[in-house]
Structures are given as structure tokens and as C-alpha cells.
């Protein structure tokens, strides 16, 4: 592989998006903190899970760039991806190899976590699903990103799977409640991809690829996007009512002005130049981070100030 400046690698892996894989692991950990406090948290395992998630995310982004470039999805006139290949800043083969290396590092992190746990098969399951889901996001022969199911699988992989995994490595047992807690952050991480696809509807139509956004059309896509954003808040409220989240989780409401702001951009984009929403995926990622971090803080605060509604699910 050629030697590239570190800043180019940061751009290639799209480090700005890494919060989307950090937040779910922190949320899984925060659920444990809520019940057991700081003494109940295995900080080494939390760090290992975060690193594993970051390696998976980096590998996915790199392989995504490689195949989007090869398949003509990313071109000079498009806005997607890191553009390190479109702008001829890096070699496609090097990007592909780096993606495989990132997946191998995720695998190695998984081996470490397996060595620390008594119940080993769930980590194997989480790891294999994560690697396969990341690689075949755009890689042949599946490339599910191009088949209008990307949002569904991104929701599952970076919502329930990662929150569940982050919780599992703390308690060494499988619990179904983190799956429900993961739903609002899963919705918002899917919204990041949906925002990207909404912006790129015309490009994807020209490439002949299907996304949820171009299947429903630009007008309906704006409604779907808004429903995803505010659906996350309603789901969080439902978790509190169900007794699965402390009342302190209402802290997520602090982020609602950011949700209104980015949704307004989408609503006003129908008759505007595409450049008007060029950064909508980044803004959605920032909203996901704000919402997710506030939810994590809500669980932590809930440990020290335990105000909750009795669970209807016990």
C-alpha cells in the first residue's frame, strides 16, 4: 500500500460518522450503569466493544467507497462518499485492502472479548453478522444498499445489534430489554442513510440503483424522513412510560431543536438546488449523536436519581 497522509485516511473512513457506532455501545453500557452503578461496569470490555464497533464502521465505509466508485455510483458530479477515489487522491486497491484490514482488526477485538467471557457464542454471532453486514452493504454479490433495504439493515446492525452487544459484554448474558431501548437510536442511524439517499435521489436514479428514498419519491421521502426523526422521540417517550427508561431520559428533548432544524431543510428542499441539502447526512449524524448522548446521560442520571414509572413488562 502507498503511504498517505493521516488526514486522508481520516477522510477516507469518514470519521465524522463514527459517533453512529460509538453511541449504541455506550447506550448498552449505560443500561448496566443505570442498574448497577459504576462498580457494575467493566470499562475494559466497554472500550473493546467501542473499538470493535469503530473497526467495523471504518471497514464498512472503506468497502462502500470502493464499490460505489467501481459501480459508478460515486462520480465527479455526485456528493456521496469520502471522494478520495473520485478526486483521485487514493488508489482503489489501497482502499479495499484497508477495509479488509479494518474488518480483521474488528475480528481480533472480538477474539479478545471472547477470551474474557464465559458465554462465548453471542460474540461470535455479533461479530460475524457485523462483518458480513458491513462488507456486503455494497460488495458483490449482495450489495443490499442498492436494493432499497439499506435502511432496514443499518437500523438492525447499528441499533439493536450494537446496543445488545454493548450490553452483553457487560453482563455476560443475553437480555431482550436492550433491544427495545435501542429502537430510537436505530431509527436515527437509519435516518442518516435515508437523508443521504434523499439528497442523492437523482444520482441513484441515473445509476439504476434502488433506495427507499427513490422508491417512495422525493415528496413522500420528505414525510418519511420527518417521521423517522420525530418517531425516535415518541419511541423514547414510550420507553419511559413502559418503565424501560428512567424519567431522566427526557433529556433527549434538549436535542429536538436540532431535529426541527434539519427537518426544515428537508421540507424546503423540494424546490431548491441540491446543494441546499448537501450536508443533510452530516446534520442527521450530529442529531443522532446529540440524541444518543443525551439518552446515555439520562440512564446515568437515572442511577443517581432513580425516578421511573413501574415497568408494565415485568
N, C-alpha and C positions, 0 to 999 in steps of 0.2 A: 504493500500500500504506500501511496505517496504521503509525504509529510505536509500537513495542512495546519494553518494557524488555528489555535484553540477556539477562537471566536467563530470560525467557520463550522467547527463541529457543534458548537452551541446552537448555531443557526440551523444546522442540518437536522439535529434531533428535536428541534422546536421546543427548547427548554421552557419557553413561556407556558406551555401546556402541561408541564409536569405536575402542577397542583391537582390536576384531574386524577392522578394516580396516588398522590400523597394523601389527599383528604379522605378517601374511603378507608385506608389503613388506619389513619388517626381516629376516624369515627368508630371503627371496630374496637380500637383500644379504649376510646373514651367510654364506651358502653361498660367495659370492665371497670374502669376507674370509677364510674358512677356507683357501682355496687360495692366495690372493694377498696376504693381509695388508692393512693399512690403505692402503698405496700403491696397491692394486688397486681400491679403491672410489671411485666417482665420487659424492661426497657431495651435489653439486647435483642429480644425477639421482635419488638416493635421496629427497631432500627433495621433489622434484617428483612422484615416484611416490606418496609418502605423502600429499601434498596432493590429488593426483588421486583417490586412494582415499577420502580423507575427504569430498571433494565428492560423489563417487558415493554414499557411505554416507548422507550428510546428505540428498541428493536422494531416495534410496530411502525413508528414514524419513518425510520430509515427504509424499511422494506416498502412501505407505502410510497415514499418518494421515488424509489427505484422503479416500481411497476407503473405508477402514474406517468412517469417520464417515458418508459418504454412503450406504453399503450397509447401515448399521445393525449392523455388527459391534461397533463401539465405542459403548456406551450408558452411561447413568448407573450401572447396576449392574455393569458389566464392569470388568476390571482392566487391560486391554491398552492399548497405545499411550501417547502422552505425556499424553493427557487435556486438552490445551489446547483442543481443539474441543468435547469432551464437557462440559467445565466452562465453556464459552462465554468463554474467555479470549482467543481469537484468532478471526479471521474465516476460514472455509474457503477463500475465494478467495485470500487472502493466503498461506495455507499452500501452496496449489497453485502459485502464482506463484513462491514462494520455492524450491519443489522444482525447478521448471524452471530457475531461475537457478543453482541448485547444479549441475545437470547441464551447463549451459552453461559454468560455471567448470571443471568436470572436462574438458569438451571443449577449453577454452582451454589447460589444463595439458597435455593430450595434444598439442596443436599445438606447444607449446614442446619437448616431448620428441622429437617427430618431427624438429624442426629440428636436434636435437643428434645424431641417429643416422643411420648410413648405411643400415641395413636398416629401412625405414620402415613397411612394411605390417603387421608384427605389432602395432605400437602402434595402428594404425587398427583392427585386429581386436579387440585387447583393449578399446579404448575403446568401440567400437560394441556389443560383447557386454555390457560393463559397464553402459552406459546403458540398453540395451534390457532387460537383465535386471533392473535396478533399477526402471525405470518400469513394466514390465508385471508386476512382482511382485504388484501389486494392481490396476493400471489395466486398463480395458477395452481390447480385447476378450478379453484372455488371463486376467489375474488368476490366475496359477498358484499363488499362495499358497492359494487356495480350492479347489484341485483335488488336494490330497494329494500334490503333488510339490515343495512348497516346500523341504523339507529337502534333497532331491537337488540342486536348482538352487543353493541357498545354499551347499551343500558345494562345488559346482563353481566358483561365482563368487567366493567368498571364501576358498577353499582353493587348488586348483590354478591357477586363472586369475591370482589376485593374486600368489602366490608366483612363478609363472612370469614374470609381468610384472615383478615387482621384480628378478628375476634378469636378465631380458633387457635391461633398460635399463642394466645394469652392463657386460654383456659384448658387447652388440650382436649376439647370435646366439641361436638357439633351441637349448636343450638339454633333453633329456627327463628328466634326473635330478631337477630341482626339482619335477616333477610328482609323483614318488614321495615326496620329502621333505615335500611339502605335505599328504599324506594325514592325519596325525594332527591338525593344526590345522584342516583342513577338517572332520574328524569332529566336533571340539569346537564349531566355529562352527555346524554343523548342529544340534548338541545344544542350543544356546541357543534356537533356534527351536522345537525339539521340546519343550523344557521349558516354553516359553511356551504352546504348543498343548496340552500335557498339563494344565497348570493351567486352561486355558480350554475344556476339552472340552465342558462343559455349555453354555456360551455359543455355541460354534461349532455344536453340535447344534441349538440353537434357531434359529440364523441359517440353517441349511441348508447350511453350507459343510463341505467335507471337508478334514481334515488327516490326517497319518499317525497322530497320537495317537487321534483319534476313530474312525479306520478299524480300528485294532487293538484299541481298547477300553482302559479305564483300567488294568485289571490287567496286560495284556500290555505296555502302554505303559511301565509302570514297569521291566519287564525290558529292553525296547528301550533305554530311557534309560541304564540301568546298563551295558548292553553297549556303548553309544556311548562313555561316559566311559572305561571301562577298556580298550576296544578301541583308544583313542588311545595308551595306554601300551604295549600289546602291539605296535602298529604301530611306535612309536618304537624299541622293542627290536629289531624286525625290520630297521629301517633300519641299526642299529648292526651287527647280525650280517651284513647284506648288504654292509657296508663303505661305505654311503652316508652315514653319520653317524659322527662321532668318538665314542669311548667317553665323552667328556665330556658327551655328550648325555644320559647317565644322570642328569644334574642335574634332569631333568623329574620324577624320583621325589620330589623335595622337595615337589612340589605334590599328591602323592597323598592326604595327609590331607584336603585341601580337597575332593577328589573323593569320598572316603568320607563326608564331612560332608553334601554336597549330595545324594548318592545316598541317604543315610539319611533325609533329609527326604522324598524322593520315595517311598521304601518305606513310610514311616509315614503317608503322606498319604491312603491309601485310606479310612480311617475317621475322618479329621479334617476339620474345616471348611476350605473352600478357602483361607481367609486364612492357613492354616498354611504354604502354599507360595506366598504372594503374591509373594515376591521370588526365586523359584527361577530365573527367567530372568537376573536380575541376578547371582545367585551363580554361575550357569553361565558368564556372561560373565567374571566375575572369575577363575574357574578357567581358562578359555581364555587369559586374559591371563597368568596365572602360568605355565601350562604353556608357552605360546608364547614368553614372555620367557626362560624357563629353557632352552628349546631353542635360541634365538638365542644366549644366553650360552654354551651348550655348544659351538656352532660356533666362536665367537670364542676360547674357551679352547682348543679343539682346534687352532687355528692355532699357538698358543704352546707347547702340549704335545701334539704330534701322535701320539697313541696311537689306533690304529684297527685294525680287522680287515680284512684284504685283501678287496677287493670281489669277489664272485662274479659280478658283472655286467659286468666289463671283458673 
